[in-house]
Amino acid sequence: MGVAEKGRVRPRERSRLPEAIPAVAAMLIGLWGITTPSFWRDESVSTLAAAMPLGDLWHLLDSIDRVHALYYLLLRPVAAFSTGELAMRLPSVVATAAAAYGVTVLGRRLATPGAGLLAGLLYVALPMVSRYAQEARSYAIVTAVAVLATWVLVEATRRSGRRWYLAYGACLVLLGWFHVYALLLVLAHVVTVLWWRRAPSPSSSPSPSRPDVVWFAGALAVAVAGIAPLALLAAGQREAQLSWLEPSKLTDVAWFGEELAGTVAVALLLVALMLLGTSAGGRLAAVALPWALLPFVSMAISIVHPIFNPRYVLFAVPAMALLAGAGLNAVRPRVLGWIGLVLVAALTVPTHLTIREPDRRPDNLRAMAATLLDRQRPGDAVLYVGENRRLFAAVYEDAYRNLRDLTHAPGRRTPRTAAQFTAALEGVERVWLVTGGRKHKSRDFVEDDERYLALMANRDFTLKSTEDFGYSWFGLYVRERR
């Protein structure tokens, strides 16, 4: 008893193999064209932060990005090997594969193996998932940890073991250290726990199916204690990190739909499948529905306190895939569910192709660097506006290595004053201004940078040309002979 007969496979063992299929598909799709798009400014920061000496990294974190400290530390072994697109984006590919596996396991655990497999494959097919699988930022890793935390919570309710609740608290700490924003997940989990507490427990259940509220609260206390140091450290940087966000508008719903599915039409198809999956009810709906609604909770909060951006809520996309996968699984005959999956995947192919084009990131820093390298001359200098702009542009460092930095004096971490900058201009014939955001296009342009204002006031220099590369751009100032 409990041992499979010779030549037969236990049903539990038989169900395991399909769970790997979405993970493998996620790896293959994530690696497809991964080096074609240029790094953009956020990826430039990740790469340079991961590669800089630890002392410089701590200095950087004193002013910006404390909330990303754990991610930068995670990238350091990768950066020691290579700072190319493949190496720096590979952790996100692996994390996306892990999330796809987790979605499949959750679908099986909460519904059926078929629902889990359909959910996992649908998750992999979504353009937003593919886009951030190819990003040297933490969003894919945050999503994988969110899936892990949800799975551990499910296991805690099934097994009623204290160690599972402690593990759940540890997952929340890890989630918060990777991205504080993702702790919105706790709101969804609270709703799930209350939902389960009110639901009748099946008498046939082989193990407890109601959560232990005391231990759940204890897990949240562990999370609060573990995240408090980061919250204190990052509190002073909130304005620097989020000041660029704007209050939510109704159009943000369509924006998120396009990010998620490529087009509003495909997003509406997904909504229909999610509603069908929700109507089936059960434990899957209790877990996935509150989780899937978090992007809209974020939009609602952002009306008065801007915090919404589609990439910040990538961690909620697994829930949408779970509901839509359950919806596909509910279609009869079953073959129509699989046809629906193929239809969704086919409709997203044009978007998958588009996001893999070389200039499909907010900045084309590779083209910018190549153009700058081609046009610069010996003795040229560079001014970064604002003072940290080098981090946002110089990931392709060959273009900047031979330019004299007028923003910082050699060996100094604080930028030059206007007077020091003017003195450093002596003997310089050409200055490349490297920045982001045009003052006639974006409020992010640093018009009060004292070095930039000193250059503008210097009558010996004239702006000869500018060129845009997405958000980032450069201009050439040349000394006029009088």
C-alpha positions in Angstrom: 0.0 0.0 0.0 1.4 3.4 -1.0 3.8 1.7 -3.4 3.0 1.8 -7.1 2.5 -1.5 -8.9 5.3 -2.6 -11.2 5.2 -0.9 -14.5 2.7 1.7 -13.3 3.2 5.4 -12.4 1.5 7.0 -9.5 -1.1 9.6 -10.6 0.8 12.2 -8.5 4.0 11.4 -10.4 2.2 11.5 -13.7 0.9 15.0 -13.1 4.4 16.4 -12.4 5.8 16.4 -15.9 3.5 19.0 -17.5 4.4 21.5 -14.8 7.8 21.9 -16.4 6.4 22.7 -19.8 5.5 26.4 -19.1 8.9 26.9 -17.4 10.8 25.6 -20.4 8.6 27.7 -22.7 9.3 30.8 -20.6 13.1 30.2 -20.8 12.9 29.8 -24.6 10.7 32.8 -25.2 12.8 34.9 -22.7 16.0 34.0 -24.5 14.5 34.7 -27.9 16.0 38.0 -29.1 17.2 38.9 -25.7 20.2 40.9 -26.8 18.5 42.8 -29.7 16.9 45.6 -27.7 19.3 48.2 -26.3 19.7 48.7 -22.6 17.6 51.6 -21.5 18.3 54.1 -18.7 17.0 51.9 -15.8 19.0 49.0 -17.0 22.0 51.2 -17.3 21.7 52.0 -13.6 21.4 48.3 -12.7 24.4 47.4 -14.7 26.7 50.1 -13.6 25.6 49.8 -9.9 26.3 46.0 -10.0 29.7 46.5 -11.5 31.0 49.5 -9.4 33.2 49.0 -6.3 31.2 48.4 -3.2 32.3 51.8 -1.7 30.9 53.6 -4.7 27.7 51.5 -4.5 27.1 52.5 -0.9 27.7 56.1 -1.8 25.1 55.7 -4.6 22.6 54.2 -2.2 23.0 57.2 0.1 21.3 59.3 -2.5 19.1 57.0 -4.6 17.8 53.5 -5.1 18.0 52.1 -1.5 14.9 50.1 -2.4 16.9 48.3 -5.1 19.9 47.5 -2.9 19.2 43.8 -2.7 18.7 43.5 -6.5 22.0 45.3 -7.1 23.8 43.0 -4.7 22.2 40.0 -6.4 23.5 41.2 -9.8 27.1 41.6 -8.7 28.3 38.0 -9.4 26.6 38.3 -12.8 28.3 41.6 -13.5 31.7 40.1 -12.5 31.2 37.6 -15.3 29.7 39.9 -17.9 27.8 43.2 -18.2 26.4 42.4 -21.6 22.6 42.3 -22.3 22.4 38.5 -22.1 24.2 38.1 -18.8 22.4 41.1 -17.1 19.0 40.1 -18.3 19.4 36.4 -17.7 18.3 36.5 -14.0 15.0 37.9 -15.1 14.5 35.1 -17.6 15.2 32.5 -14.9 12.8 34.3 -12.6 10.1 34.3 -15.2 10.5 30.6 -15.8 10.2 30.0 -12.0 7.1 32.2 -11.9 5.6 30.2 -14.8 6.3 27.0 -12.9 4.7 28.4 -9.8 1.6 29.5 -11.6 1.2 26.0 -13.0 1.7 24.4 -9.6 -0.8 26.8 -8.0 -3.4 26.1 -10.7 -3.0 22.4 -10.1 -3.1 22.8 -6.3 -6.1 25.1 -6.3 -8.1 23.6 -9.2 -7.0 20.8 -11.6 -3.8 19.9 -13.5 -5.4 21.0 -16.7 -6.2 24.5 -15.3 -2.7 24.8 -14.0 -1.1 23.9 -17.3 -3.3 26.3 -19.3 -2.6 29.0 -16.8 1.1 28.5 -16.9 1.2 28.5 -20.7 -1.1 31.6 -20.9 1.2 33.4 -18.5 4.2 32.7 -20.7 2.3 33.9 -23.8 1.5 37.4 -22.4 3.7 40.1 -23.9 4.1 42.0 -20.6 5.7 38.8 -19.1 8.0 38.4 -22.1 8.9 42.1 -22.0 10.1 42.1 -18.4 11.8 38.7 -18.7 14.2 40.7 -20.9 14.8 43.5 -18.4 17.8 44.0 -16.1 15.5 45.2 -13.3 13.9 43.4 -10.4 10.3 43.1 -11.7 10.5 39.5 -12.9 12.2 38.4 -9.7 9.6 40.3 -7.6 6.9 38.4 -9.5 8.6 35.0 -8.8 8.8 35.8 -5.1 5.1 36.9 -5.1 4.2 33.5 -6.6 6.3 31.7 -4.1 4.8 33.6 -1.2 1.3 32.8 -2.4 2.2 29.1 -2.8 3.6 29.0 0.7 0.4 30.6 2.1 -1.6 27.9 0.3 0.5 25.2 1.7 0.3 26.7 5.2 -3.5 26.5 5.1 -3.4 22.9 3.8 -0.8 21.6 6.2 -1.6 23.8 9.2 2.1 23.9 10.1 3.7 26.7 12.0 6.9 26.5 10.0 4.8 27.2 6.8 3.5 30.4 8.3 7.1 31.4 9.3 8.2 30.6 5.8 5.4 32.8 4.5 6.6 35.7 6.7 10.1 35.2 5.4 8.8 35.3 1.8 7.1 38.6 2.5 10.4 40.0 3.9 12.2 38.9 0.7 9.4 40.4 -1.4 9.6 43.7 0.4 13.4 43.9 0.1 13.2 43.4 -3.6 10.4 45.9 -4.1 8.4 47.5 -1.3 5.6 48.3 -3.7 4.9 44.6 -4.1 3.8 44.3 -0.5 0.3 45.3 -1.9 0.1 41.5 -2.2 -0.5 41.4 1.5 -3.9 43.1 1.0 -4.9 40.4 -1.4 -3.7 37.7 1.0 -5.7 39.2 3.8 -8.9 39.0 1.7 -8.0 35.4 0.7 -7.6 34.4 4.3 -10.9 36.0 5.4 -12.6 34.4 2.4 -11.3 31.0 3.4 -12.3 31.5 7.0 -15.9 32.1 6.0 -16.1 29.3 3.5 -17.4 25.9 4.8 -14.7 23.3 5.2 -15.3 20.2 3.1 -15.8 17.2 5.3 -13.9 15.0 2.9 -10.8 17.2 3.0 -7.8 15.1 4.0 -6.1 18.1 5.6 -7.2 21.4 7.2 -8.4 23.9 4.7 -8.9 26.9 6.9 -6.0 29.3 7.7 -4.8 29.8 11.3 -5.5 33.5 11.8 -3.2 33.8 14.7 -0.2 32.3 12.9 -1.1 34.3 9.8 -1.0 37.5 11.9 2.3 36.3 13.3 3.7 35.9 9.8 2.7 39.5 9.0 4.4 40.6 12.2 7.6 38.9 11.1 7.3 40.7 7.7 6.8 44.1 9.4 9.9 43.5 11.5 12.0 42.4 8.6 11.0 45.2 6.3 11.1 48.0 8.8 14.8 48.7 8.3 14.4 49.1 4.6 11.3 51.3 5.1 13.3 53.6 7.4 16.3 53.7 5.0 14.2 54.4 2.0 11.7 56.9 3.5 13.9 59.8 2.7 14.3 58.9 -0.9 10.6 58.6 -1.8 10.5 61.9 -3.6 13.5 61.0 -5.7 12.1 57.5 -6.6 8.5 58.4 -7.3 8.3 62.1 -8.0 8.0 61.4 -11.8 4.7 59.6 -11.4 1.4 61.4 -12.2 -2.1 60.9 -10.8 -4.0 58.0 -12.4 -6.5 58.7 -15.1 -9.2 56.5 -16.7 -6.9 55.9 -19.7 -4.5 54.1 -17.4 -6.8 51.1 -17.6 -6.4 50.8 -21.3 -2.6 51.5 -20.9 -2.3 48.6 -18.5 -4.4 46.4 -20.9 -2.0 47.2 -23.8 1.0 46.5 -21.7 -0.4 43.2 -20.5 -1.7 41.7 -23.7 -0.4 43.9 -26.6 -3.8 45.2 -27.6 -7.0 46.3 -25.9 -8.8 43.6 -27.9 -6.7 40.8 -26.5 -6.9 42.3 -23.0 -10.7 42.2 -23.3 -10.5 38.5 -24.3 -8.4 37.9 -21.2 -11.0 39.7 -19.1 -13.7 37.4 -20.4 -11.7 34.3 -19.6 -10.9 35.7 -16.1 -14.6 36.2 -15.5 -15.3 32.7 -16.6 -12.6 31.4 -14.3 -13.9 33.5 -11.4 -17.4 32.1 -11.9 -16.1 28.6 -11.2 -15.4 29.9 -7.6 -13.5 27.6 -5.3 -10.1 28.1 -3.7 -8.5 29.3 -6.9 -10.9 32.3 -7.2 -10.3 33.0 -3.5 -6.6 33.3 -4.1 -6.4 34.8 -7.6 -9.3 37.3 -7.7 -8.1 39.7 -4.9 -4.5 39.3 -6.3 -5.6 40.1 -9.8 -7.4 43.3 -8.7 -4.3 44.9 -7.2 -3.4 46.9 -10.4 -6.8 48.6 -10.1 -6.3 49.2 -6.4 -3.0 50.8 -7.3 -4.7 53.0 -9.9 -7.3 54.0 -7.3 -4.7 55.0 -4.8 -2.8 56.9 -7.5 -5.6 59.3 -8.0 -4.6 61.1 -4.8 -1.1 59.5 -4.1 0.6 58.6 -7.4 2.2 55.2 -7.2 0.9 53.4 -10.4 3.0 52.2 -13.3 2.3 49.0 -15.2 5.7 47.5 -14.5 5.2 48.0 -10.8 2.2 45.6 -10.8 3.7 42.8 -12.9 3.6 40.7 -9.7 -0.3 40.6 -10.1 -0.2 39.1 -13.7 0.2 35.5 -12.4 -3.2 35.9 -10.8 -4.8 37.0 -14.0 -3.2 34.0 -15.8 -4.6 31.7 -13.1 -8.2 33.0 -13.5 -7.9 33.0 -17.3 -6.4 29.5 -17.3 -9.3 28.3 -15.1 -11.7 29.9 -17.6 -10.1 28.1 -20.5 -10.2 24.8 -18.6 -14.0 25.4 -18.0 -14.7 25.6 -21.7 -16.4 22.4 -23.1 -15.5 20.5 -25.0 -12.0 20.8 -23.6 -10.4 21.1 -27.0 -12.0 24.5 -27.3 -10.0 25.6 -24.3 -6.8 24.7 -26.0 -7.9 26.3 -29.2 -8.5 29.5 -27.1 -5.0 29.3 -25.7 -3.6 29.0 -29.2 -5.8 32.0 -30.3 -4.5 34.2 -27.5 -0.9 33.2 -28.2 -1.3 33.9 -32.0 -2.9 37.3 -31.4 0.1 38.3 -29.2 2.8 37.4 -31.7 3.0 40.8 -33.4 3.6 42.4 -30.0 6.2 39.9 -29.1 8.0 40.7 -32.4 7.7 44.5 -31.7 9.1 44.4 -28.2 12.2 42.7 -29.5 13.2 45.4 -32.0 16.4 47.3 -31.2 14.8 50.6 -30.3 11.7 49.4 -28.4 12.9 50.5 -25.0 12.3 54.0 -23.7 16.0 54.9 -24.6 18.2 53.5 -27.3 21.4 53.9 -25.4 23.3 51.5 -27.7 22.6 53.7 -30.7 23.3 56.8 -28.7 26.7 55.5 -27.6 27.6 54.4 -31.2 26.7 57.8 -32.6 28.7 59.6 -29.9 31.7 57.3 -30.3 31.6 58.0 -34.1 31.4 61.8 -33.8 33.7 62.6 -30.8 37.2 63.9 -31.3 40.3 63.7 -29.1 40.1 66.3 -26.3 36.3 66.3 -26.3 34.6 66.7 -22.9 31.2 65.6 -21.5 28.8 67.2 -19.1 26.1 65.0 -17.6 22.9 66.9 -16.7 21.9 66.1 -13.9 24.8 65.0 -11.9 23.8 61.2 -11.8 23.0 61.2 -15.6 26.1 59.1 -16.3 24.5 56.2 -14.5 21.5 56.5 -16.8 23.5 56.6 -20.1 27.0 55.2 -19.9 26.3 51.4 -19.8 28.0 51.3 -23.2 31.1 52.7 -21.7 33.4 52.8 -24.7 31.7 55.9 -25.9 32.4 57.7 -22.7 35.8 56.4 -21.7 37.9 58.9 -23.6 35.7 62.0 -22.8 36.9 64.3 -20.1 34.2 64.4 -17.4 33.3 68.0 -16.6 30.6 67.0 -14.1 32.9 65.5 -11.5 36.6 66.3 -10.8 38.8 63.2 -10.9 38.4 61.1 -7.8 35.6 63.3 -6.4 32.0 62.0 -5.8 30.4 65.4 -5.4 29.9 67.4 -8.6 31.8 70.5 -9.5 30.3 73.9 -8.6 29.5 76.3 -11.4 32.8 78.2 -10.8 34.8 74.9 -10.8 33.0 73.8 -14.0 33.8 77.1 -15.7 37.5 76.8 -14.7 37.6 73.2 -16.1 36.3 74.5 -19.4 39.7 76.2 -20.1 41.3 74.6 -23.0 38.2 72.6 -24.0 36.9 73.1 -27.5 33.9 70.8 -27.6 31.5 69.7 -24.9 29.0 66.9 -25.3 25.9 67.5 -23.2 24.4 64.1 -22.2 21.0 64.2 -20.5 17.4 63.0 -20.6 14.1 64.8 -21.2 13.8 67.9 -23.3 12.7 71.0 -21.4 10.1 71.5 -24.1 8.9 67.9 -23.8 9.4 66.8 -20.2 9.4 68.3 -16.7 12.2 65.9 -15.9 14.8 68.0 -17.7 17.1 69.5 -15.1 17.0 73.2 -15.9 18.5 74.2 -12.5 21.7 72.2 -12.9 24.3 74.9 -12.1 26.9 73.5 -14.5 24.4 73.5 -17.4 23.4 77.0 -16.6 27.1 78.1 -16.5 27.6 76.5 -20.0 24.5 78.2 -21.3 25.7 81.6 -20.0 29.2 81.1 -21.5 29.2 83.2 -24.7 32.3 81.3 -26.0 30.2 78.1 -26.6 27.4 77.6 -29.1 25.0 74.7 -29.3 25.7 73.2 -32.8 23.5 70.1 -32.8 21.2 67.8 -30.8 20.0 64.3 -31.3 17.3 62.3 -29.6 17.5 58.6 -28.7 14.2 58.1 -27.1 14.1 59.9 -23.7 17.9 60.3 -23.6 19.7 62.7 -25.9 22.9 64.6 -26.4 23.9 68.0 -27.7 27.3 69.3 -28.9 28.6 72.7 -27.7 31.5 74.1 -29.6 33.8 77.0 -28.7 33.5 79.8 -31.1 36.7 81.6 -32.2 36.2 85.3 -31.8 
